[in-house]
């Protein structure tokens, strides 16, 4: 059950259902600055459990910058500063004593272009469980690899060539391998930054089907340039414009009956 709330602060007012019951992540008054540039402005939004929430908006609107806040990937960018509060369950991920290494296992990320390690398919997936000490022996590591590849819909295609390089796979297979690598460390949240933009339609359809299956185990935040994709894979949609969170709500409602004129103009193709 969602409740209405305007969470925009100090100016812009977000419309729609920004709060959800028992959220996995809670964001309040989140701001991102690149030097003097105010890139994300007073964003407040809840991210529900076992849901897919899509972030849409024109290029440069801040949607990728925002999801990089959710696992502190922006920490790696010089002169980038993040303020506000982001809770994973009840823990503020920006507390000074938070170790970002286990955080990025809890909140995994799949990037725009597939980026398998120059290692075997097996070692790509085994990498996380190894460095985080999740597997006590080879049998347990084998189980992590098999389970992760099955969940990523790749096991049947690669089970007989696990020793082959991950870079030898097709683009769509490489992206599913990256998803398998992400879920091998048992994350709570998976961030996907335009995961299909480099893929052909057949590979894209496989990834979209996979996202729907993964939702039963994980919370997923996806940035997409495709409104059709957002409509197909997400339960909630958030629309960003020039660093502001303009509107957020149930996907069907956002696309069929947007509350804000900026959202309507983008969805109907008047700009963006």
Residue pairs with C-beta under 8 A, 6 or more apart in sequence:
1 20
1 21
2 17
2 19
2 20
2 21
2 249
2 250
3 17
3 19
4 16
4 17
5 17
5 18
5 19
5 44
6 13
6 14
6 15
6 18
7 14
7 18
7 28
7 29
7 42
7 43
7 44
7 45
7 245
8 14
8 42
8 44
8 244
8 245
9 29
9 42
9 44
10 42
11 41
11 42
12 41
12 42
12 244
12 246
14 43
14 44
14 45
14 244
14 245
14 246
14 247
14 248
15 246
15 247
15 259
15 260
16 247
16 248
16 249
16 254
16 259
17 236
17 248
17 249
17 250
18 44
18 45
18 46
18 245
18 248
19 46
20 46
20 47
20 48
20 51
20 236
21 48
22 48
22 49
23 46
23 47
23 48
23 49
24 47
24 48
24 49
24 88
24 89
24 188
24 189
24 219
25 46
25 47
25 70
25 86
25 87
25 88
25 189
25 219
26 46
26 47
26 85
26 86
26 87
27 43
27 44
27 45
27 46
27 47
27 69
27 70
27 84
27 85
27 86
27 87
28 44
28 84
28 85
28 86
29 42
29 43
29 44
29 83
29 84
29 85
30 40
30 42
30 43
30 44
30 66
30 69
30 82
30 83
30 84
30 85
30 86
31 38
31 40
31 41
31 42
31 43
31 82
31 83
31 84
32 38
32 39
32 40
32 62
32 65
32 66
32 69
32 74
32 80
32 81
32 82
32 243
33 39
33 80
33 81
33 82
33 83
34 77
34 79
34 80
35 79
38 243
39 62
39 65
39 243
40 62
40 65
40 66
40 69
40 243
41 243
41 244
42 84
42 244
43 66
43 84
43 244
43 245
44 245
45 238
45 245
45 248
47 53
47 70
47 189
47 219
47 221
48 219
48 235
48 236
49 219
50 215
50 216
50 217
50 218
50 219
51 215
51 219
51 220
51 234
51 235
51 236
52 211
52 212
52 215
52 220
52 221
52 222
52 233
52 234
52 235
52 236
53 220
53 221
53 222
53 234
53 235
53 236
53 237
53 238
54 222
54 223
54 224
54 229
54 230
54 233
54 234
54 236
54 237
54 238
54 251
55 63
55 64
55 66
55 67
55 221
55 222
55 223
55 224
55 237
55 238
55 240
56 63
56 223
56 224
56 225
56 227
56 230
56 237
56 238
56 239
56 240
56 266
57 63
57 239
57 240
57 241
57 246
57 266
57 272
58 241
58 266
58 271
58 272
59 225
61 240
61 241
61 242
61 243
62 240
62 242
62 243
62 244
63 223
63 238
63 240
64 193
64 194
64 223
65 74
66 240
66 245
67 191
67 193
67 221
67 223
68 74
68 191
68 193
69 82
69 86
70 86
70 93
70 107
70 189
70 191
70 221
71 93
71 100
71 103
71 104
71 106
71 107
71 108
71 109
71 189
71 191
72 82
72 93
72 94
72 98
72 100
72 103
72 104
73 104
73 109
74 80
74 82
75 100
82 94
84 94
85 92
85 94
86 92
86 93
86 94
87 93
88 103
88 106
88 107
88 188
88 189
89 188
91 98
92 98
93 103
93 107
102 132
105 128
105 132
105 185
105 186
105 187
106 187
106 188
106 189
107 187
107 188
107 189
107 190
107 191
108 182
108 183
108 185
108 187
108 189
108 190
108 191
109 182
109 190
109 191
109 192
109 193
110 175
110 178
110 179
110 182
110 190
110 191
110 192
110 193
110 195
111 178
111 193
111 195
112 193
112 194
112 195
112 197
112 198
113 198
114 171
114 174
114 175
114 177
114 178
114 198
115 178
116 124
116 166
116 167
116 169
116 174
116 177
116 178
116 181
117 123
117 124
117 127
117 166
117 181
118 165
118 166
118 167
119 127
119 165
119 166
120 162
120 163
120 164
120 165
120 166
121 149
121 158
121 161
121 162
121 163
121 164
121 165
121 166
121 169
121 177
122 145
122 162
122 163
124 166
124 177
124 178
124 180
124 181
125 144
125 145
125 148
125 149
125 177
125 180
125 181
125 184
126 135
126 141
126 144
126 145
126 184
127 181
127 184
128 134
128 181
128 182
128 184
128 185
129 135
129 140
129 141
129 144
129 184
129 185
130 141
132 185
134 140
134 144
134 185
134 186
135 141
135 143
135 144
144 184
145 162
145 184
146 155
146 159
148 180
148 181
148 183
148 184
149 155
149 158
149 159
149 177
149 180
151 180
151 183
151 213
151 214
151 217
152 176
152 177
152 179
152 180
152 183
152 210
153 176
153 206
153 209
153 210
153 213
154 173
154 176
154 177
154 180
157 173
158 164
158 169
158 173
158 177
166 174
166 177
167 174
169 177
170 203
171 198
171 199
171 200
171 203
172 199
172 200
172 202
172 203
172 204
172 206
172 207
173 203
175 195
175 196
175 198
175 199
175 203
175 207
176 206
176 207
176 210
179 190
179 195
179 207
179 210
179 214
182 190
183 190
183 214
183 217
183 218
187 218
188 218
188 219
189 218
189 219
189 220
189 221
190 214
190 218
190 219
190 220
190 221
191 220
191 221
191 222
192 211
192 220
192 221
192 222
192 223
193 223
194 223
194 224
194 225
195 207
195 222
196 203
196 204
196 207
196 208
196 224
196 226
196 229
197 225
199 207
204 229
208 229
208 232
208 233
211 220
211 222
211 233
212 233
214 220
222 229
222 230
222 233
222 234
224 230
227 255
227 267
230 237
230 251
230 255
231 237
231 251
231 252
231 255
234 251
235 250
235 251
236 248
236 249
236 250
236 251
237 248
237 249
237 250
237 251
237 254
237 255
238 245
238 247
238 248
239 245
239 246
239 247
239 248
239 254
239 258
239 260
239 262
239 263
239 266
240 246
241 262
241 266
246 260
246 262
246 263
247 254
247 258
247 259
247 260
247 262
247 263
248 254
249 259
254 263
254 267
255 267
258 264
258 267
265 271
265 272
266 272
